[in-house]
Amino acid sequence: MTTLSACRSAFAGLARPSTRAIAVPTTAARFNSTSSSSPSKDQLEELIEQSKSRQPAPVYSLSNTIGMISKRPSSRTGGYGLSDSEGGEWKPHGQGDHHLHVYSHKHNTHITFTRPDKGPIISLSCGNIGFKKAQRGTYDAGYQLAAKVFKMIEEKRIMPKQVELIYRGFGIGREAVTKALLSSEGRSLRPVINRVTDSTRLKFGGTRSPKPRRLG
């Protein structure tokens, strides 16, 4: 019983919140070793005024910090993901953009048009426009799918100011969507595209490969 009570008291001590004094910021003025251990009243007031005058640094999440850096400079954002329209403030890149996701693989092509908050507006694949089985993975299916999505954006009267084009996968539909965007079908969406991103997944190791076939 003595050992059990000792363990309980030890764990209870760990559960209690620790009360630690807040340290003075490292950027504040340091005192020489010849001075007294505690600063005077005037020095403390000076430190408090200095801490009040400092502006807190902007806090970005990991995704926003990564989004601040783009692959190439853009005239709309004034550089690599930075906005100079409001006094040179640092802003995450692509925060208010619509997104056009193109997922193309061997058997099909998927296109999704989303709002700035990533909410989908239009989401179609080649199967939704009448292509069946092996025909869904052809160049013509990808081209007609892109033309259909661009037409639906015009019919819904969606007027995005900026659109980020996001590719995923290396299927034949990727080239078909690019061709449709550069042709007359994409004339309304092409001027507002300000960024092109490749978000294809990279496998490190991947899944286990099948056992090699041995003949003879």
Beta strands, then each sheet from edge to edge (+ up, - down):
strand 1: 98-104
strand 2: 109-114
strand 3: 120-125
strand 4: 163-168
strand 5: 193-198
sheet 1: 3+ 2- 1+ 4+ 5+
end
